[in-house]
Amino acid sequence: MLFFSYFKDLVGQEVTVELKNDLAIRGTLHSVDQYLNIKLENTKVVDQDKYPHMLSVRNCFIRGSVVRYVQLPKDGVDVDLLHDAARREARGG
């Protein structure tokens, strides 16, 4: 639940999602659920030469189990908030 609540705070910001098949998609985070399924809007493929068939995709739903990494905006990372949440999670509350 730690990451779910953190990602909910990032809704509306631009993120890059790298999938396990090496496809990286950049877009505006529209929503995320407890399984870390992600919906992106205004998407762009990072490597357009490698995935030209993805150029027409503007919105997408990404299943959480296929996500390798989520790159966050630099100004969107509140390290203190993450530390506090991780401590609470470790204490079980």
N, C-alpha and C positions, 0 to 999 in steps of 0.2 A: 504494500500500500504506500510505501514511502515514495517510490517513483511516480506512481499514479497521481498522488496529490501534488507532486512537484510539476509534472507535465501539465496538469490542469491549470496551473498558474501561468504557463507559457502559451496558452491559447491566444491566437492573434499575432504571434511572433513568427518570424521566418526561421525554419529549421531545415537541416539536411538529414535525410534518413538513408542510411546505407543498408541494403538488403544482403542476405546471405549469398545471393547469386551475383554479387558485386555491382548491382545497379544502384546508383545513388540518385535520389530525387530531392530537389530543393523546393520548398513551398511554404505556404502559410499554414500553421497548425490550426485546424478548424475544431477538432475534437479528439479526445482520447478516452478510452474506457479502462476498466479495472484489469483487463487482459493485455493492456498496452497496445490494443488495436488503434491505429492512427488514421485520421482522415485529414488529407492535405488539400488545399485549394491553391489555385494559381501556380501549378507545378511546372518545373523545368527539370529536364534530365541534365545531370552534371556533365556526363560524357556523351554529347549528342552524336558524335561520329560513330560510336560503338552501338548506340541504341536509336537509330533514326526512326524506327517505327513508334517510338514513344513521344515524338515531337508534338503530336496532336492531342496528347492527354493533358487536360487542364485541372482535373480534380481526380483524386484517387483515394481508395481505402486500402490500407496496408495491414495485413494480419500481424499481430504482435509476434508470433512465433517465427516469422521470416526476417525480423529486424536484427541486424548485426550491431549497428551503432546509430545513435541519434546525436548529431552535432548541433549544439545549442549556440545561440547568439552570445557573443562575449559579454555584452552588457546585461544579458538575461540570467546570468548565473549569480545567485546570492549564496556565497560560500557559507556564511554564518547560518543562514536558514537551513542549508543542507546538513551542516554539522549538528545543529540542534535537533533536527528531525532524526538523524541517524542515532544520536544519543537516546532519544525517547524510544525509538524502535528497539534499541539494544536492551533497554530496561523493561521492555514489554508493555509500554503504555503510551 
